[in-house]
């Protein structure tokens, strides 16, 4: 008996796949990119957060703002002009708040947080701290290193009465912020070098209009503005030769040591990269 084989015809069906939607990729652009700023926005920055800045100082301010990822239009970062007796002119100093410092450190992906400040007092039970020390932690591969810095009351307490009010009301908090800023700048010099917190520079705030600021205030801002070890050595040489009381000289040389450590760490980190 002849077997009949039947072939079942399989009807091929093609599943319709909806076309993929093209993803819209929006490249984030730095609001501080000079090429993207209109003249109106440049004038706005000069009138508000960078008062008195010339074109070179504005360029520096925008470059540092972009590097730090801070937005001057939301007042996260400022440029302040301070009189330098040594230079015989005003020096531009770039400032932010302690929250801005923490945000910059966080963006590096290497920030491991910080400890609460520890304090020393001139007398037991005193309310005004003599010094504050803060430790910050930096993640370096599979290990975390500890970096600490100390801020002293007599170096940061402001002479300006309006600012002194906050220092008298919350002395430990204000001095702790200065110590934390010092520690963060030592830990992350590549992104924080050249930027200082408002609290660190409160001591001379409000006096830049008269050119009678103390040698300490003038030179402190001048030292902090150093961009290289060579420039810092030049500053140090001038301090050693200048006529001033030894107490002031020691403080200024201490600022030089702190700045030297900051710049050295930036060089070491650049060489590793």
HUBELDA-V354887 format. One line per field, one symbol per residue. ss: DSSP state (H for helix, E for strand, - for the rest). phi: phi as a letter, one per 20 degrees, with the letter a starting at -180 (. if undefined). burial: + if it has 24 or more other C-alpha atoms within 12 Angstrom, else -. Layout:
# HUBELDA-V354887
ss: ???
phi: ???
burial: ???
This chain:
# HUBELDA-V354887
ss: ---------------------------------HHH--HHHHHHHHH-------HHHHHHHHHHHHHH---HHH--EEEEEEEE----EEEEEEEE-HHHHHHHHHH---EEEE---EEEE-------EEEEEEEEEEEE--EEEEEEEEEEHHHH----HHHHHHHHH-HHHHHHHHHHHHHHHHH-HHHH--EEE-HHHHHH----------HHHHHHHHHH----HHHHHHHHHHHHH----HHHHHHHHHHHHHHHHHHHHHHHHHHH-
phi: .feddddffeefddffdffffffeddffdffefgfeeeffffffffedecfnfeffffgffffffffemddffdmfbcdcecfdffemaedececbefffffffffffmdednbeffdcccfbfnfeeffbcccddccecmeccddccbcddgfecffefffffgffffcfffffffffffffffffcffddfndcegffdggdfndffeedffgfffffffffefdbffffffgfffffefeaffffgffffffffffffffffffffffff
burial: ------------------------------++++-------+--++--+++++---+++++++++++++++++--+++++++++-+---+++++++++-+++++++-+-+++++--+++--------+++++++++++--------+++++++-+++++---++--+---++++++++++++++++++++++++++++++++++++++----+++++++++++++++++--+--++--+--------++-++++++-+++++++++-------
